[in-house]
Amino acid sequence: MRVSHSHPLCRSGFTEIPRRLNSPDSNIFERNVKRKIGKNFDVLLGNGGIGKLSGKERLKSYSERLRNCALNLSLNEGKEIHGVVIKNGIDPDMHLWVSLINFYAKCGGLDFARRVLDEMPERDVVSWTALITGFVSAGRGSDGVYLFGEMRREGITPNEFTLATGLKAGSMSLDLAFGKQVHAEVIKLGIFSDIFVGSALVDLYAKCGEMKYADKVFFWMPEQNAVSWNALLNGYAQVGNGEEVLKLFCMMTKSKMEFSKFTLSTVLKGLANSGDLGAGRVVHSMAIKIGCDHDEFVSSTLLDMYSKCGLADDALKVFTRIKSPDVVAWTAMITCLDQQGQKQEAARLFLLMRDTSLRPNQFTLASLVSAAADLDPHYCESIHACVYKYGFESENVVNNALVAMYAKIGSVDNGYRVFAAMSARDVVSWNALLSGFHDSGTCDQGLKIFIQMLSEGFKPNMYTFISILRCLEDADVIFKKLNERDLFSWTVIISGYAHTDQGEKAIKCFSHMRKEGVNPNEYTLASCLRGCAGIASLENGRQLHSLAIKSGHFGDIFVASAIVDMYGKCGSIEDAEAFFKGLDFRDTVAWNTIISKGRWSDVSKTRALMSGQGVKKEPGCSWVEVDAQTHVFLSQDGSHSKIGEIYQKLEELGQKLTSVGYIPNTDNVLHTVSDREKRENLFYHSERLALAFALISNMPNKTIRIFKNLRICGDCHDFMKLISGTINREIIIRDIKRFHHFRGGTCSCQDYW
């Protein structure tokens, strides 16, 4: 294939010198190596030694001995040989010069290797390549890039080995501009067909995230090797394109190219990012077949894949089969348990890790802090102490988790203290604090923090806007100040309005967005459909449904569920059912919409169908800590050892509330039962059982803290408000949405949650 030198890459040159590498002073250099001459080398100079050899043979012998020293990493012995050369005024030939460079480079004496190159009367591509290879092998990619440029400025033309090594240097330092310059050299010199150069180019572009270039180079190569396949697979895995990873892996297996444990680990990483569990299990079976499923890297990526697919049990099975898990594996497993809601198990696993004498890293502590947020507040304080014990109090990832933890348990003041002490905040830090102020009901403080964030030059992201939108009554002020209103910012504002029950504004914004020529994505459509559902705007909902079909987004699970929910909340249950029956997939939201719209005769049948299709409704539960023990309650729970006393206490509380005019709100009870049975079902909701247990457990004047895995229902919210005033106790309930501080008959959320 002929390539024109007018290619855009060919217009680059190696003209910029970022810095000069330091090398030892010449006199110091010579004195150092001369000192290394030992008595053992007297034989080299005397009878029967190298001294009797001819000039060429002597130089060859020195070169061979230096090569052996390089292979055995014998730095002192090699320096002694070099000292003999200097002491006796031997004039090295090119082979000896290169042997000296190779020796120093491979034995870690890179600065000496550079000095040897500087002392050479004439340098060629082999000597430069030897030096560049040494720096690259030592992980000093940036220095390798500099040396390559210096070689070109000296007029030395690189060969295929130099080019491949230079590209590796660029790959290590993620220097895309340099990579493109070397690519131009490859094209000019006509070496683009070399498999090692091609593989190095693929690797550089892939590591820099330039998958378009990586893909082109890969498929231009006359043949691919395992290195080029793995480089391209790793690139797509890094950018989270699991579909392309799977497609490439299938191509690789069809081409009969042998894959390694590194290949499988890379493929699993890509599948973990895309959540493709089915393909992940197939790759797992392949790992078992070739006997590398217990390999450290493969096991870690298997663990990560099952974790991201929400299968903590499968991840735990992989983890327990690792003979000696390192801190990365422990951290991955703790993170998995935390993300899957198994907070107690995550905490227990950390204790087991500590017993192995392994030192946690900052990511271990961050995951543990996240898990602690759903446990006892006293446990949170002990975990904070662990952060200081292990010296991670300056790590952003840990401090961000601490701010979020304190916000989640309602101690936003402690969260602010952590935030204020941080030396280097990022947008995640600000978002955690903003969310905490909102959840604690102090939205005015949240607004002040947002203004401070902007004044300090931090750029808000989607999560910032969602938090601040929940704090502000009107978000137009923020939105109108944006210099550029792209799909991202439009989606954020529409989502914010939809999630704060401002459906009309969400629809209006959506209309303005379309007029500005911005096309919605699946998240924009789902958010606007939610806005339509909130105000029962059937006409706008139908238009969005039509747009979803035209744009091809109606097959997205979020959009499909939002369409079903919109029709249901707009009272058009026939449309909801018709659309629902045509879906290939149905999640809990869609099922509950169909169930909740008065089709009571079909409820049991529908629930059975849900179960058969693997859709599970998460059971509501609440928990409260008493005397350092966590007590968990389900609705209408009868399993607790003190259930009789709990029910008796609830009866007592009910009588007090009835006397002040409390009437249960049964509108959202989804059962075809009598009103009396509906009231009874409400009366024994899990948060009420937790409250009653706390009250009978001798906790006088203490704030009662209850955690709930679902959103608190309207009737329980009213119940808690009235009880807090009737018995004069402060009650804090953390549900899935926010904190509720009940005090004196009112709630911090002001009846909005």
Protein Blocks (a to p, Z undefined) as FASTA:
>chain_A
ZZdfkbfklmpccfbcfbacddddfklmmmmmmmmpcfklmmmmmghiamlpcfklmmmm
mmmmmmmmmmnopaklmmmmmmmmmmnopacdfklmmmmmmmmmmnopamlmmmmmmmpm
bdcfklmmmmmmmmmmnopamlmmmmmmmmmmnopacdfklmmmmmmmmmmnopaklmmm
mmmmmmmnopmmpmklmmmmmmmmmmnopamlmmmmmmmpmbdcfklmmmmmmmmmmnop
aklmmmmmmmmmmnopacdfklmmmmmmmmmmnopaklmmmmmmmmmmnopmmgmklmmm
mmmmmmmnopaklmmmmmmmpmbacfklmmmmmmmmmmnopamlmmmmmmmmmmnopacd
fklmmmmmmmmmmmcfklmmmmmmmmmmnopamgmklmmmmmmmmmmnopamlmmmmmmm
pmbdcfklmmmmmmmmmmnopamlmmmmmmmmmmnopacdfklmmmmmmmpmblklmmmm
pmbdcfklmmmmmmmmmmnopaklmmmmmmmmmmnopacdfklmmmmmmmmmmnopaklm
mmmmmmmmmnopmmpmklmmmmmmmmmmnopamlmmmmmmmpcbdcfklmmmmmmnopam
lmmmmmmmmmmnopacddddddddeehiacdddehiakbfklmmmmmmmmmmmmmmmmno
pacdfklpccdcdfklmmmmmmmgfklmmmmmmmmnopghiacddddfbdcdfklmmmmm
mmmmmnopacddddfkbccddeehiafklopZZ
